[in-house]
Amino acid sequence: MVGKRRVRGVRRPGHRAGRGTRGLLAGAAGLLSLPAQAAELPDRRGAPAFESVRICSTYGVAFFYIPGTDTCLRLSGRARFEYAYQPSFSRSGNNAGATPGDYSGYQARARINLDARTQTDYGTLRSFLRLDTGSRTGFATMHAGALNRIGGAFAATGLDQIGRVQQQFTVDKAFVQFAGVTAGRASSFFDFYAHDFEFIVATMGSDIPSTNLAAYTATLGKGLSATLSVEDPSFRHTPVYSAQNAVPRSVVDSGAQVFGPANPVTPIFVGFDAAGRPTGLGFVDTVQRNRMPDVVGVLRYDQPWGSAQVSGALHEVNHGQMDSFSFTGTNLGSPVTLGNNQAPRGPASALGFAVQGGLKVNLPFIAAGDTLYLQGAYGEGAALYTGLPAYNGPWAQAATAVQGAAFSQFFNDGVINPFTNRLELTSSVSFTAAMLHYWTPSVRSALFGSYGAMTFARGAREAQGAFFSLTNTGPGTPGTRFFDLSQVLRDSYRFVVGANLIWSPVKEFDIGLEAIYTRYGPQKGRILDLGRFPNQNPAFVNNAANPVATASQVDAIQVRARVQRDF
């Protein structure tokens, strides 16, 4: 395969396994200049007792029996180097979080796989472990941003390195399979294509290679199988919209003011005058909690011509409660008193969903190994199931694919209505096509493309603008020029096309080059170009005498080279 190599059995029957090794036995025997069949383990006490290491052919190549047991083990791994080039846009002025100017990115990764299998009266008992480590530097989309989101990347703190250098170590896989059950850390069963042919992983579509789950797969016969999986929602969370990303909390404790952590919050109306008009604000903590697992169902059909799969998922979106602490800063709105306070209405969670259909077609009549994938997905409150924010950044509520760009897309799964405290879910859709072609047995290439769109609930943006005059945060006051041009909570689209070329001079050794082009922007109208002029604040923009800089889309390219050895 061109891109990430999946582990057999992690997702579904029939998926291609990672290429193997000759095994630990062959490596050890080679060091000793002995044939593999003669390799022996010496007794630690120096006694003449020996136990032969035997080849295990039951589960394919490269397995051997662990001495003294009936368990077969396969050891494999990977070493990879990548260099990428992606130009950034210049950005002037004072804009928080902007670090433009990085054109290059580097990555070195190492991987070790252990696959242990034992035959039992109930079938094969399998355990699989994958350790993944790496060093990444350079521009944002070269970084382990998703690992930042789950605490798997360790950033440097030096003046020239902070935000640009990361060290990574993660338990990528650790699962057990037995009698149709898969339990542990594995790839989500919802996924299908999952960027199998790509380096940069830029197309849209679900791709969660590591999550915690418990699943059961039933083989129904004639290539048909069904899976029910209960999966960790933490790896599917995309932020609920927060009008204020970091508001420090304070509380008086024993006469002293103690400051707590900075939580993202969004205002809701809790104070009203005699006529029922909102006069005061409370603040809701938007951090999502783990309350219920995601439930994934899959129906898959495998035949010699290829595969077809239908996936469905239920995913809860939630938020915290009204924050009772006082807030520092100036964005407090009008005071809320016992006389004008009104308890917010509505639930603190909403149930989102996603559906996906995929088709894989083998094309041996063109060339051996040629494959075509087609995939489409739709979700509400489940953007990571459609894969729309995966490349730009699902760890932030707004992100861009290139530094200093005019437009940061908003990827929130839900927006809290400030009048009702209800979560209004966002819809997303994605379509992906990818084809792998072998020009010769040692030269292959892939061509891929994808389109996705995100649409916020009707009226959600206008409702967020209702408190703008009190907090000066959010999309602006409806009806003003700033509101019309603000990028906050704008419906958006993105498409990407790319191709790669890989040469394998020897087995399990790849030298390749990939290039992508992506465009994204608002579905309608234009947005303030914060790349050219970041300080276009509401007061400036709403003054009709002032010129404003706007844009209708962002275009970005990336070129990445890879050298990889699997063993």
FENUR-V76005 format. One record per backbone hydrogen bond with DSSP energy under -1.0 kcal/mol. CO is the residue of the C=O (numbers start at 0). NH is the residue of the N-H. E is the energy in kcal/mol with one decimal. If there is no record, write none. Layout:
# FENUR-V76005
CO;NH;E, CO;NH;E
This chain:
# FENUR-V76005
6;9;-1.9, 11;14;-1.3, 22;26;-1.7, 23;27;-2.6, 24;28;-2.7, 25;29;-2.3, 26;30;-1.8, 27;31;-1.3, 28;33;-2.8, 34;37;-1.6, 35;38;-1.2, 38;52;-1.6, 42;45;-1.9, 50;40;-1.2, 53;64;-2.8, 62;55;-2.3, 63;72;-3.1, 65;68;-2.1, 70;65;-2.8, 71;116;-2.8, 72;63;-2.0, 73;114;-2.2, 75;112;-3.1, 76;566;-2.2, 77;110;-2.1, 78;564;-2.6, 79;108;-2.3, 80;562;-2.5, 81;106;-2.1, 82;560;-3.3, 83;104;-2.1, 84;558;-2.3, 94;97;-1.8, 102;85;-2.8, 104;83;-2.6, 105;136;-2.4, 106;81;-2.7, 107;134;-2.4, 108;79;-2.3, 109;132;-2.5, 110;77;-2.0, 111;130;-2.3, 112;75;-1.9, 113;128;-2.5, 114;73;-1.8, 115;126;-2.5, 116;71;-3.2, 117;124;-3.3, 119;122;-1.4, 122;119;-1.7, 124;117;-2.4, 125;176;-3.0, 126;115;-2.7, 127;174;-1.9, 128;113;-2.7, 129;171;-1.2, 129;172;-1.7, 130;111;-2.1, 131;169;-2.7, 132;109;-2.9, 133;167;-3.0, 134;107;-2.1, 135;165;-2.9, 136;105;-1.6, 138;141;-1.7, 139;142;-1.1, 142;144;-1.7, 143;147;-2.0, 144;148;-1.6, 145;149;-1.1, 146;151;-3.5, 151;168;-1.3, 153;166;-2.5, 157;161;-2.7, 160;163;-3.0, 160;164;-1.7, 163;137;-1.5, 164;155;-2.3, 165;135;-2.5, 166;153;-3.5, 167;133;-2.1, 169;131;-2.5, 169;171;-1.2, 172;129;-2.3, 173;184;-2.5, 174;127;-2.5, 175;182;-2.5, 176;125;-2.8, 177;180;-2.2, 179;216;-2.8, 180;177;-2.1, 181;214;-3.1, 182;175;-2.7, 183;212;-2.7, 184;173;-2.5, 185;210;-2.0, 192;195;-1.1, 194;197;-1.5, 195;2;-3.1, 207;187;-2.4, 210;185;-2.5, 211;231;-2.6, 212;183;-2.5, 213;229;-2.8, 214;181;-2.5, 215;227;-2.2, 217;225;-2.3, 220;223;-1.5, 222;301;-2.6, 223;219;-2.5, 224;299;-2.8, 225;217;-3.2, 226;297;-2.6, 227;215;-2.2, 228;295;-3.2, 229;213;-1.9, 230;293;-2.5, 232;235;-2.2, 238;412;-1.0, 243;264;-2.3, 246;262;-1.2, 247;327;-1.3, 248;259;-2.7, 249;325;-1.0, 250;257;-2.9, 252;255;-1.8, 255;252;-3.5, 257;250;-2.1, 262;246;-1.6, 263;285;-2.2, 264;243;-2.3, 265;283;-2.8, 267;281;-2.8, 269;341;-2.7, 270;278;-3.5, 270;279;-1.7, 272;275;-2.0, 276;272;-2.6, 279;269;-1.6, 279;270;-1.8, 281;267;-2.2, 282;322;-2.9, 283;265;-1.8, 284;319;-1.8, 293;230;-2.6, 294;313;-2.0, 295;228;-3.1, 296;311;-2.4, 297;226;-2.6, 298;309;-2.4, 299;224;-2.6, 300;307;-2.2, 302;305;-1.6, 304;361;-3.1, 305;302;-3.0, 306;359;-3.3, 307;300;-2.8, 308;357;-2.7, 309;298;-2.4, 310;355;-2.4, 311;296;-2.6, 312;353;-1.9, 313;294;-1.5, 314;351;-3.1, 316;349;-2.7, 320;284;-1.8, 325;249;-1.7, 329;331;-1.4, 339;271;-1.8, 347;318;-1.5, 349;316;-3.1, 351;314;-2.3, 352;379;-2.6, 353;312;-2.3, 354;377;-2.3, 355;310;-2.9, 356;375;-2.3, 357;308;-2.4, 358;373;-2.4, 359;306;-2.1, 360;371;-2.4, 362;365;-1.7, 362;366;-1.6, 366;369;-2.1, 369;362;-2.9, 370;435;-2.7, 371;360;-2.9, 372;433;-2.0, 373;358;-2.9, 374;431;-2.9, 375;356;-2.4, 376;429;-2.3, 377;354;-2.6, 378;427;-2.5, 379;352;-1.7, 381;384;-1.4, 382;386;-1.2, 382;387;-1.1, 388;392;-3.0, 392;395;-1.0, 396;410;-2.7, 398;408;-1.9, 401;404;-1.2, 402;88;-2.8, 405;529;-1.4, 408;398;-2.0, 412;425;-2.3, 413;240;-2.5, 414;423;-2.8, 416;420;-2.8, 417;268;-2.8, 421;416;-3.0, 423;414;-2.1, 425;380;-3.4, 426;454;-2.9, 427;378;-2.6, 428;452;-2.0, 429;376;-2.5, 430;450;-2.3, 431;374;-2.3, 432;448;-2.5, 433;372;-3.2, 434;446;-2.2, 435;370;-1.7, 436;444;-2.6, 441;503;-3.2, 442;438;-1.6, 442;439;-2.0, 443;501;-3.1, 444;436;-3.1, 445;499;-2.0, 446;434;-2.5, 447;497;-2.4, 448;432;-2.5, 449;495;-2.3, 450;430;-2.6, 451;493;-2.5, 452;428;-2.0, 453;491;-1.8, 454;426;-2.5, 456;459;-2.2, 458;462;-2.2, 459;463;-1.7, 460;464;-1.4, 464;467;-1.4, 466;469;-1.0, 466;470;-2.0, 467;471;-2.8, 476;479;-1.8, 479;483;-1.8, 480;484;-1.5, 481;485;-2.0, 484;527;-2.2, 486;489;-1.3, 490;522;-2.6, 491;453;-2.7, 492;520;-1.5, 493;451;-2.8, 494;518;-2.4, 495;449;-2.4, 496;516;-2.8, 497;447;-2.5, 498;514;-2.4, 499;445;-1.0, 500;512;-2.0, 501;443;-2.2, 502;510;-2.1, 505;508;-1.6, 507;565;-2.7, 509;563;-2.6, 510;502;-2.9, 511;561;-2.6, 512;500;-2.2, 513;559;-3.1, 514;498;-2.0, 515;557;-1.7, 516;496;-2.4, 517;555;-2.6, 518;494;-2.4, 519;553;-2.8, 520;492;-2.3, 526;550;-2.5, 527;529;-1.3, 528;532;-1.9, 534;536;-1.6, 536;540;-2.7, 537;541;-2.8, 542;545;-2.2, 548;528;-3.0, 550;526;-2.8, 553;519;-2.0, 555;517;-2.8, 557;515;-2.4, 558;84;-2.8, 559;513;-2.9, 560;82;-1.9, 561;511;-2.8, 562;80;-2.6, 563;509;-3.0, 564;78;-2.1
